[in-house]
Amino acid sequence: MGEIILRLDRVMADRKISLNDLAEKVGVSNVNLSKMKNGKISAIRFSTLVAVCEALDCQPGDLLEYKP
């Protein structure tokens, strides 16, 4: 079975935004955003994904990668 890889760290680095700044813009705790950044989550709410995409000016495909 394949897996979904989160690329939040890469997009954050490209946009030069810190975890604290992104957490504030998205309205999510640093702890939850850190788990997302490190790929330690098994699910993400669409509302959170929308907020992250808006804050980083990106598409969901920029954050998620499928590995067969």
PDB file of N, CA, C and O in Angstrom:
ATOM      1  N   MET A   1       0.845  -1.183   0.000  1.00  0.00           N
ATOM      2  CA  MET A   1       0.000   0.000   0.000  1.00  0.00           C
ATOM      3  C   MET A   1       0.889   1.245   0.000  1.00  0.00           C
ATOM      4  O   MET A   1       1.924   1.286   0.665  1.00  0.00           O
ATOM      5  N   GLY A   2       0.470   2.243  -0.747  1.00  0.00           N
ATOM      6  CA  GLY A   2       1.227   3.476  -0.824  1.00  0.00           C
ATOM      7  C   GLY A   2       1.063   4.332   0.421  1.00  0.00           C
ATOM      8  O   GLY A   2       0.377   3.958   1.373  1.00  0.00           O
ATOM      9  N   GLU A   3       1.700   5.473   0.389  1.00  0.00           N
ATOM     10  CA  GLU A   3       1.605   6.393   1.526  1.00  0.00           C
ATOM     11  C   GLU A   3       1.556   7.828   1.040  1.00  0.00           C
ATOM     12  O   GLU A   3       2.014   8.152  -0.056  1.00  0.00           O
ATOM     13  N   ILE A   4       0.990   8.675   1.879  1.00  0.00           N
ATOM     14  CA  ILE A   4       0.940  10.117   1.621  1.00  0.00           C
ATOM     15  C   ILE A   4       2.054  10.774   2.432  1.00  0.00           C
ATOM     16  O   ILE A   4       2.147  10.576   3.643  1.00  0.00           O
ATOM     17  N   ILE A   5       2.888  11.549   1.765  1.00  0.00           N
ATOM     18  CA  ILE A   5       3.988  12.264   2.411  1.00  0.00           C
ATOM     19  C   ILE A   5       3.603  13.738   2.493  1.00  0.00           C
ATOM     20  O   ILE A   5       3.183  14.334   1.501  1.00  0.00           O
ATOM     21  N   LEU A   6       3.748  14.317   3.675  1.00  0.00           N
ATOM     22  CA  LEU A   6       3.481  15.749   3.854  1.00  0.00           C
ATOM     23  C   LEU A   6       4.756  16.539   3.578  1.00  0.00           C
ATOM     24  O   LEU A   6       5.822  16.226   4.108  1.00  0.00           O
ATOM     25  N   ARG A   7       4.632  17.554   2.751  1.00  0.00           N
ATOM     26  CA  ARG A   7       5.769  18.396   2.365  1.00  0.00           C
ATOM     27  C   ARG A   7       5.654  19.809   2.934  1.00  0.00           C
ATOM     28  O   ARG A   7       6.151  20.767   2.342  1.00  0.00           O
ATOM     29  N   LEU A   8       5.006  19.928   4.070  1.00  0.00           N
ATOM     30  CA  LEU A   8       4.819  21.245   4.684  1.00  0.00           C
ATOM     31  C   LEU A   8       6.150  21.905   4.981  1.00  0.00           C
ATOM     32  O   LEU A   8       6.303  23.109   4.777  1.00  0.00           O
ATOM     33  N   ASP A   9       7.112  21.138   5.460  1.00  0.00           N
ATOM     34  CA  ASP A   9       8.420  21.712   5.789  1.00  0.00           C
ATOM     35  C   ASP A   9       9.072  22.352   4.572  1.00  0.00           C
ATOM     36  O   ASP A   9       9.661  23.428   4.675  1.00  0.00           O
ATOM     37  N   ARG A  10       8.972  21.705   3.438  1.00  0.00           N
ATOM     38  CA  ARG A  10       9.578  22.230   2.205  1.00  0.00           C
ATOM     39  C   ARG A  10       8.891  23.518   1.760  1.00  0.00           C
ATOM     40  O   ARG A  10       9.553  24.485   1.383  1.00  0.00           O
ATOM     41  N   VAL A  11       7.555  23.523   1.805  1.00  0.00           N
ATOM     42  CA  VAL A  11       6.815  24.717   1.382  1.00  0.00           C
ATOM     43  C   VAL A  11       7.073  25.872   2.339  1.00  0.00           C
ATOM     44  O   VAL A  11       7.216  27.018   1.914  1.00  0.00           O
ATOM     45  N   MET A  12       7.132  25.566   3.638  1.00  0.00           N
ATOM     46  CA  MET A  12       7.448  26.619   4.619  1.00  0.00           C
ATOM     47  C   MET A  12       8.827  27.206   4.361  1.00  0.00           C
ATOM     48  O   MET A  12       9.004  28.422   4.444  1.00  0.00           O
ATOM     49  N   ALA A  13       9.797  26.371   4.054  1.00  0.00           N
ATOM     50  CA  ALA A  13      11.163  26.850   3.773  1.00  0.00           C
ATOM     51  C   ALA A  13      11.167  27.715   2.518  1.00  0.00           C
ATOM     52  O   ALA A  13      11.815  28.761   2.484  1.00  0.00           O
ATOM     53  N   ASP A  14      10.440  27.277   1.483  1.00  0.00           N
ATOM     54  CA  ASP A  14      10.363  28.068   0.246  1.00  0.00           C
ATOM     55  C   ASP A  14       9.753  29.441   0.488  1.00  0.00           C
ATOM     56  O   ASP A  14      10.158  30.430  -0.124  1.00  0.00           O
ATOM     57  N   ARG A  15       8.763  29.492   1.398  1.00  0.00           N
ATOM     58  CA  ARG A  15       8.067  30.752   1.683  1.00  0.00           C
ATOM     59  C   ARG A  15       8.737  31.547   2.809  1.00  0.00           C
ATOM     60  O   ARG A  15       8.337  32.669   3.122  1.00  0.00           O
ATOM     61  N   LYS A  16       9.761  30.939   3.407  1.00  0.00           N
ATOM     62  CA  LYS A  16      10.503  31.577   4.509  1.00  0.00           C
ATOM     63  C   LYS A  16       9.567  32.007   5.639  1.00  0.00           C
ATOM     64  O   LYS A  16       9.592  33.156   6.079  1.00  0.00           O
ATOM     65  N   ILE A  17       8.748  31.070   6.095  1.00  0.00           N
ATOM     66  CA  ILE A  17       7.812  31.340   7.188  1.00  0.00           C
ATOM     67  C   ILE A  17       8.106  30.368   8.337  1.00  0.00           C
ATOM     68  O   ILE A  17       8.370  29.185   8.120  1.00  0.00           O
ATOM     69  N   SER A  18       8.054  30.889   9.538  1.00  0.00           N
ATOM     70  CA  SER A  18       8.337  30.057  10.712  1.00  0.00           C
ATOM     71  C   SER A  18       7.083  29.299  11.137  1.00  0.00           C
ATOM     72  O   SER A  18       5.967  29.634  10.742  1.00  0.00           O
ATOM     73  N   LEU A  19       7.295  28.290  11.935  1.00  0.00           N
ATOM     74  CA  LEU A  19       6.195  27.495  12.474  1.00  0.00           C
ATOM     75  C   LEU A  19       5.259  28.372  13.292  1.00  0.00           C
ATOM     76  O   LEU A  19       4.039  28.259  13.175  1.00  0.00           O
ATOM     77  N   ASN A  20       5.821  29.242  14.117  1.00  0.00           N
ATOM     78  CA  ASN A  20       5.004  30.133  14.953  1.00  0.00           C
ATOM     79  C   ASN A  20       4.158  31.079  14.109  1.00  0.00           C
ATOM     80  O   ASN A  20       2.975  31.274  14.390  1.00  0.00           O
ATOM     81  N   ASP A  21       4.758  31.667  13.077  1.00  0.00           N
ATOM     82  CA  ASP A  21       4.015  32.590  12.209  1.00  0.00           C
ATOM     83  C   ASP A  21       2.889  31.866  11.476  1.00  0.00           C
ATOM     84  O   ASP A  21       1.774  32.377  11.372  1.00  0.00           O
ATOM     85  N   LEU A  22       3.194  30.670  10.968  1.00  0.00           N
ATOM     86  CA  LEU A  22       2.173  29.917  10.252  1.00  0.00           C
ATOM     87  C   LEU A  22       1.045  29.492  11.192  1.00  0.00           C
ATOM     88  O   LEU A  22      -0.129  29.575  10.833  1.00  0.00           O
ATOM     89  N   ALA A  23       1.398  29.042  12.381  1.00  0.00           N
ATOM     90  CA  ALA A  23       0.384  28.630  13.358  1.00  0.00           C
ATOM     91  C   ALA A  23      -0.558  29.788  13.676  1.00  0.00           C
ATOM     92  O   ALA A  23      -1.768  29.599  13.799  1.00  0.00           O
ATOM     93  N   GLU A  24       0.004  30.979  13.806  1.00  0.00           N
ATOM     94  CA  GLU A  24      -0.816  32.161  14.100  1.00  0.00           C
ATOM     95  C   GLU A  24      -1.752  32.483  12.941  1.00  0.00           C
ATOM     96  O   GLU A  24      -2.922  32.799  13.160  1.00  0.00           O
ATOM     97  N   LYS A  25      -1.248  32.406  11.710  1.00  0.00           N
ATOM     98  CA  LYS A  25      -2.065  32.709  10.538  1.00  0.00           C
ATOM     99  C   LYS A  25      -3.174  31.682  10.329  1.00  0.00           C
ATOM    100  O   LYS A  25      -4.281  32.023   9.913  1.00  0.00           O
ATOM    101  N   VAL A  26      -2.862  30.417  10.625  1.00  0.00           N
ATOM    102  CA  VAL A  26      -3.805  29.331  10.373  1.00  0.00           C
ATOM    103  C   VAL A  26      -4.798  29.172  11.516  1.00  0.00           C
ATOM    104  O   VAL A  26      -5.923  28.717  11.309  1.00  0.00           O
ATOM    105  N   GLY A  27      -4.379  29.547  12.722  1.00  0.00           N
ATOM    106  CA  GLY A  27      -5.245  29.378  13.879  1.00  0.00           C
ATOM    107  C   GLY A  27      -5.184  27.966  14.442  1.00  0.00           C
ATOM    108  O   GLY A  27      -6.168  27.457  14.980  1.00  0.00           O
ATOM    109  N   VAL A  28      -4.026  27.342  14.313  1.00  0.00           N
ATOM    110  CA  VAL A  28      -3.784  25.992  14.815  1.00  0.00           C
ATOM    111  C   VAL A  28      -2.641  26.075  15.810  1.00  0.00           C
ATOM    112  O   VAL A  28      -1.754  26.917  15.671  1.00  0.00           O
ATOM    113  N   SER A  29      -2.655  25.206  16.812  1.00  0.00           N
ATOM    114  CA  SER A  29      -1.578  25.243  17.809  1.00  0.00           C
ATOM    115  C   SER A  29      -0.242  24.854  17.179  1.00  0.00           C
ATOM    116  O   SER A  29      -0.189  24.122  16.190  1.00  0.00           O
ATOM    117  N   ASN A  30       0.826  25.360  17.773  1.00  0.00           N
ATOM    118  CA  ASN A  30       2.177  25.025  17.306  1.00  0.00           C
ATOM    119  C   ASN A  30       2.405  23.521  17.340  1.00  0.00           C
ATOM    120  O   ASN A  30       3.033  22.962  16.441  1.00  0.00           O
ATOM    121  N   VAL A  31       1.892  22.867  18.384  1.00  0.00           N
ATOM    122  CA  VAL A  31       2.089  21.425  18.544  1.00  0.00           C
ATOM    123  C   VAL A  31       1.451  20.664  17.386  1.00  0.00           C
ATOM    124  O   VAL A  31       2.083  19.788  16.795  1.00  0.00           O
ATOM    125  N   ASN A  32       0.211  20.994  17.061  1.00  0.00           N
ATOM    126  CA  ASN A  32      -0.473  20.302  15.965  1.00  0.00           C
ATOM    127  C   ASN A  32       0.185  20.592  14.622  1.00  0.00           C
ATOM    128  O   ASN A  32       0.318  19.698  13.787  1.00  0.00           O
ATOM    129  N   LEU A  33       0.591  21.829  14.414  1.00  0.00           N
ATOM    130  CA  LEU A  33       1.255  22.182  13.160  1.00  0.00           C
ATOM    131  C   LEU A  33       2.616  21.501  13.066  1.00  0.00           C
ATOM    132  O   LEU A  33       3.025  21.081  11.983  1.00  0.00           O
ATOM    133  N   SER A  34       3.317  21.388  14.187  1.00  0.00           N
ATOM    134  CA  SER A  34       4.596  20.697  14.210  1.00  0.00           C
ATOM    135  C   SER A  34       4.434  19.223  13.843  1.00  0.00           C
ATOM    136  O   SER A  34       5.251  18.669  13.108  1.00  0.00           O
ATOM    137  N   LYS A  35       3.381  18.591  14.354  1.00  0.00           N
ATOM    138  CA  LYS A  35       3.106  17.195  14.003  1.00  0.00           C
ATOM    139  C   LYS A  35       2.837  17.068  12.511  1.00  0.00           C
ATOM    140  O   LYS A  35       3.281  16.118  11.866  1.00  0.00           O
ATOM    141  N   MET A  36       2.114  18.023  11.977  1.00  0.00           N
ATOM    142  CA  MET A  36       1.837  18.009  10.545  1.00  0.00           C
ATOM    143  C   MET A  36       3.125  18.191   9.745  1.00  0.00           C
ATOM    144  O   MET A  36       3.358  17.497   8.756  1.00  0.00           O
ATOM    145  N   LYS A  37       3.944  19.122  10.184  1.00  0.00           N
ATOM    146  CA  LYS A  37       5.208  19.405   9.505  1.00  0.00           C
ATOM    147  C   LYS A  37       6.130  18.187   9.503  1.00  0.00           C
ATOM    148  O   LYS A  37       6.850  17.944   8.534  1.00  0.00           O
ATOM    149  N   ASN A  38       6.099  17.425  10.597  1.00  0.00           N
ATOM    150  CA  ASN A  38       6.979  16.267  10.725  1.00  0.00           C
ATOM    151  C   ASN A  38       6.331  14.965  10.250  1.00  0.00           C
ATOM    152  O   ASN A  38       6.916  13.891  10.389  1.00  0.00           O
ATOM    153  N   GLY A  39       5.133  15.061   9.695  1.00  0.00           N
ATOM    154  CA  GLY A  39       4.466  13.883   9.159  1.00  0.00           C
ATOM    155  C   GLY A  39       3.966  12.921  10.210  1.00  0.00           C
ATOM    156  O   GLY A  39       3.833  11.728   9.934  1.00  0.00           O
ATOM    157  N   LYS A  40       3.685  13.401  11.404  1.00  0.00           N
ATOM    158  CA  LYS A  40       3.249  12.561  12.517  1.00  0.00           C
ATOM    159  C   LYS A  40       1.735  12.555  12.700  1.00  0.00           C
ATOM    160  O   LYS A  40       1.245  12.314  13.803  1.00  0.00           O
ATOM    161  N   ILE A  41       0.997  12.817  11.634  1.00  0.00           N
ATOM    162  CA  ILE A  41      -0.463  12.806  11.717  1.00  0.00           C
ATOM    163  C   ILE A  41      -1.009  11.745  10.767  1.00  0.00           C
ATOM    164  O   ILE A  41      -0.345  11.350   9.809  1.00  0.00           O
ATOM    165  N   SER A  42      -2.214  11.296  11.044  1.00  0.00           N
ATOM    166  CA  SER A  42      -2.842  10.300  10.172  1.00  0.00           C
ATOM    167  C   SER A  42      -4.040  10.882   9.424  1.00  0.00           C
ATOM    168  O   SER A  42      -4.606  10.229   8.548  1.00  0.00           O
ATOM    169  N   ALA A  43      -4.419  12.101   9.771  1.00  0.00           N
ATOM    170  CA  ALA A  43      -5.553  12.752   9.113  1.00  0.00           C
ATOM    171  C   ALA A  43      -5.403  14.263   9.238  1.00  0.00           C
ATOM    172  O   ALA A  43      -4.718  14.768  10.127  1.00  0.00           O
ATOM    173  N   ILE A  44      -6.061  14.966   8.327  1.00  0.00           N
ATOM    174  CA  ILE A  44      -6.077  16.425   8.390  1.00  0.00           C
ATOM    175  C   ILE A  44      -7.460  16.895   7.947  1.00  0.00           C
ATOM    176  O   ILE A  44      -8.015  16.397   6.968  1.00  0.00           O
ATOM    177  N   ARG A  45      -7.996  17.844   8.671  1.00  0.00           N
ATOM    178  CA  ARG A  45      -9.302  18.405   8.304  1.00  0.00           C
ATOM    179  C   ARG A  45      -9.129  19.258   7.053  1.00  0.00           C
ATOM    180  O   ARG A  45      -8.120  19.941   6.879  1.00  0.00           O
ATOM    181  N   PHE A  46     -10.139  19.204   6.186  1.00  0.00           N
ATOM    182  CA  PHE A  46     -10.098  20.042   4.996  1.00  0.00           C
ATOM    183  C   PHE A  46     -10.021  21.514   5.370  1.00  0.00           C
ATOM    184  O   PHE A  46      -9.356  22.290   4.684  1.00  0.00           O
ATOM    185  N   SER A  47     -10.686  21.908   6.441  1.00  0.00           N
ATOM    186  CA  SER A  47     -10.653  23.319   6.846  1.00  0.00           C
ATOM    187  C   SER A  47      -9.234  23.740   7.229  1.00  0.00           C
ATOM    188  O   SER A  47      -8.827  24.869   6.955  1.00  0.00           O
ATOM    189  N   THR A  48      -8.485  22.845   7.857  1.00  0.00           N
ATOM    190  CA  THR A  48      -7.087  23.138   8.200  1.00  0.00           C
ATOM    191  C   THR A  48      -6.238  23.198   6.941  1.00  0.00           C
ATOM    192  O   THR A  48      -5.392  24.081   6.800  1.00  0.00           O
ATOM    193  N   LEU A  49      -6.462  22.260   6.024  1.00  0.00           N
ATOM    194  CA  LEU A  49      -5.716  22.251   4.768  1.00  0.00           C
ATOM    195  C   LEU A  49      -5.976  23.524   3.972  1.00  0.00           C
ATOM    196  O   LEU A  49      -5.051  24.095   3.394  1.00  0.00           O
ATOM    197  N   VAL A  50      -7.225  23.969   3.940  1.00  0.00           N
ATOM    198  CA  VAL A  50      -7.577  25.219   3.249  1.00  0.00           C
ATOM    199  C   VAL A  50      -6.843  26.392   3.892  1.00  0.00           C
ATOM    200  O   VAL A  50      -6.276  27.229   3.189  1.00  0.00           O
ATOM    201  N   ALA A  51      -6.850  26.458   5.220  1.00  0.00           N
ATOM    202  CA  ALA A  51      -6.201  27.570   5.931  1.00  0.00           C
ATOM    203  C   ALA A  51      -4.700  27.577   5.673  1.00  0.00           C
ATOM    204  O   ALA A  51      -4.110  28.639   5.478  1.00  0.00           O
ATOM    205  N   VAL A  52      -4.075  26.398   5.671  1.00  0.00           N
ATOM    206  CA  VAL A  52      -2.631  26.312   5.401  1.00  0.00           C
ATOM    207  C   VAL A  52      -2.341  26.754   3.971  1.00  0.00           C
ATOM    208  O   VAL A  52      -1.397  27.505   3.729  1.00  0.00           O
ATOM    209  N   CYS A  53      -3.151  26.289   3.025  1.00  0.00           N
ATOM    210  CA  CYS A  53      -2.958  26.683   1.624  1.00  0.00           C
ATOM    211  C   CYS A  53      -3.124  28.186   1.429  1.00  0.00           C
ATOM    212  O   CYS A  53      -2.376  28.810   0.676  1.00  0.00           O
ATOM    213  N   GLU A  54      -4.104  28.757   2.108  1.00  0.00           N
ATOM    214  CA  GLU A  54      -4.299  30.210   2.002  1.00  0.00           C
ATOM    215  C   GLU A  54      -3.121  30.962   2.600  1.00  0.00           C
ATOM    216  O   GLU A  54      -2.647  31.939   2.020  1.00  0.00           O
ATOM    217  N   ALA A  55      -2.644  30.513   3.761  1.00  0.00           N
ATOM    218  CA  ALA A  55      -1.531  31.201   4.430  1.00  0.00           C
ATOM    219  C   ALA A  55      -0.239  31.091   3.640  1.00  0.00           C
ATOM    220  O   ALA A  55       0.576  32.013   3.649  1.00  0.00           O
ATOM    221  N   LEU A  56      -0.045  29.967   2.955  1.00  0.00           N
ATOM    222  CA  LEU A  56       1.204  29.747   2.213  1.00  0.00           C
ATOM    223  C   LEU A  56       1.070  30.038   0.721  1.00  0.00           C
ATOM    224  O   LEU A  56       2.035  29.905  -0.032  1.00  0.00           O
ATOM    225  N   ASP A  57      -0.140  30.440   0.293  1.00  0.00           N
ATOM    226  CA  ASP A  57      -0.406  30.702  -1.117  1.00  0.00           C
ATOM    227  C   ASP A  57       0.046  29.526  -1.976  1.00  0.00           C
ATOM    228  O   ASP A  57       0.864  29.672  -2.883  1.00  0.00           O
ATOM    229  N   CYS A  58      -0.515  28.345  -1.661  1.00  0.00           N
ATOM    230  CA  CYS A  58      -0.145  27.140  -2.389  1.00  0.00           C
ATOM    231  C   CYS A  58      -1.377  26.280  -2.638  1.00  0.00           C
ATOM    232  O   CYS A  58      -2.473  26.607  -2.184  1.00  0.00           O
ATOM    233  N   GLN A  59      -1.194  25.204  -3.346  1.00  0.00           N
ATOM    234  CA  GLN A  59      -2.238  24.229  -3.626  1.00  0.00           C
ATOM    235  C   GLN A  59      -2.033  23.002  -2.739  1.00  0.00           C
ATOM    236  O   GLN A  59      -0.910  22.754  -2.300  1.00  0.00           O
ATOM    237  N   PRO A  60      -3.086  22.226  -2.462  1.00  0.00           N
ATOM    238  CA  PRO A  60      -2.922  21.013  -1.661  1.00  0.00           C
ATOM    239  C   PRO A  60      -1.851  20.073  -2.220  1.00  0.00           C
ATOM    240  O   PRO A  60      -1.141  19.410  -1.463  1.00  0.00           O
ATOM    241  N   GLY A  61      -1.742  20.023  -3.539  1.00  0.00           N
ATOM    242  CA  GLY A  61      -0.732  19.180  -4.165  1.00  0.00           C
ATOM    243  C   GLY A  61       0.690  19.607  -3.867  1.00  0.00           C
ATOM    244  O   GLY A  61       1.619  18.813  -4.013  1.00  0.00           O
ATOM    245  N   ASP A  62       0.874  20.857  -3.451  1.00  0.00           N
ATOM    246  CA  ASP A  62       2.202  21.324  -3.056  1.00  0.00           C
ATOM    247  C   ASP A  62       2.582  20.747  -1.689  1.00  0.00           C
ATOM    248  O   ASP A  62       3.763  20.616  -1.369  1.00  0.00           O
ATOM    249  N   LEU A  63       1.575  20.408  -0.895  1.00  0.00           N
ATOM    250  CA  LEU A  63       1.797  19.933   0.474  1.00  0.00           C
ATOM    251  C   LEU A  63       1.766  18.420   0.590  1.00  0.00           C
ATOM    252  O   LEU A  63       2.366  17.859   1.507  1.00  0.00           O
ATOM    253  N   LEU A  64       1.076  17.749  -0.327  1.00  0.00           N
ATOM    254  CA  LEU A  64       0.868  16.314  -0.239  1.00  0.00           C
ATOM    255  C   LEU A  64       1.498  15.603  -1.437  1.00  0.00           C
ATOM    256  O   LEU A  64       1.394  16.057  -2.576  1.00  0.00           O
ATOM    257  N   GLU A  65       2.146  14.490  -1.154  1.00  0.00           N
ATOM    258  CA  GLU A  65       2.754  13.693  -2.220  1.00  0.00           C
ATOM    259  C   GLU A  65       2.381  12.227  -1.970  1.00  0.00           C
ATOM    260  O   GLU A  65       2.436  11.745  -0.839  1.00  0.00           O
ATOM    261  N   TYR A  66       2.006  11.537  -3.035  1.00  0.00           N
ATOM    262  CA  TYR A  66       1.678  10.112  -2.932  1.00  0.00           C
ATOM    263  C   TYR A  66       2.862   9.284  -3.373  1.00  0.00           C
ATOM    264  O   TYR A  66       3.415   9.495  -4.452  1.00  0.00           O
ATOM    265  N   LYS A  67       3.253   8.334  -2.530  1.00  0.00           N
ATOM    266  CA  LYS A  67       4.324   7.399  -2.866  1.00  0.00           C
ATOM    267  C   LYS A  67       3.730   5.997  -2.940  1.00  0.00           C
ATOM    268  O   LYS A  67       3.258   5.471  -1.932  1.00  0.00           O
ATOM    269  N   PRO A  68       3.749   5.388  -4.123  1.00  0.00           N
ATOM    270  CA  PRO A  68       3.192   4.033  -4.258  1.00  0.00           C
ATOM    271  C   PRO A  68       3.976   3.001  -3.456  1.00  0.00           C
ATOM    272  O   PRO A  68       3.632   1.820  -3.467  1.00  0.00           O
TER     273      PRO A  68
END
